[in-house]
Amino acid sequence: MASVAVHIDRVSNTLTVWFGDPASEYICEETGKEVILMKDSAGNVVGFEKPNYRVPDSD
């Protein structure tokens, strides 16, 4: 079974999701829709980052 790692940075308002090993990141590509794809050397997406992501405050 594949693992997924999710990291929410409340200071910089960034959501980062890894589908694979973060150490395999080789290049990043901006999609133009405020999403950054992290790819390995073969061009496979191993994660993505969503800037300007805010978690609503809980009551």
N, C-alpha and C positions, 0 to 999 in steps of 0.2 A: 504494500500500500504506500502511495506517495505521501510525503509530508508537506505541509504548508506552514510557513512562519509568517506571522502578521505582527507588524510593529507600528504603533501609532505614537508619533512624537507631538505632544500637545504644545510644546514650546514653538516649534517651527511649523506646526500644522501640516504635517506630512504623514501620509499612509504609505507604508512599504510592505509589499507582499512578495515572499520568495517561494517559488515552486521547486526550486532545486538548490544546490549548494551555492551560497553567496560567493564563495571563493572562486567559482567557475566564471564569474562575470568577466567579460572581455571587452564589451563595448555597450554604450547606452545610446538609445535612439528616441528622440522626441517625436510623438505622434501628431502634435499640433492641436490636440484636444486636452491639454494639461495632463498628459500621462507620459511617463518616461518608461520605456521598456529596457530592461537589462537582459543582455544576450550573452551566450557563451561563444567560444571561438568558431563554432559550427553554425552560428546564427539562430540557435534555438533560444526562445524566451525562457529565462530562468527566474524572472521576477518583474515587478513593475512598481513604480512610485507615483503617487498622486499628490502633488503639491496643493496647497490651499484646502486641505481636508480638515474639517472641524467636527469634533464630536459634540453633540448638543449637551449642554449642562443638565445634569439630573436635578430633580427637585428634592 
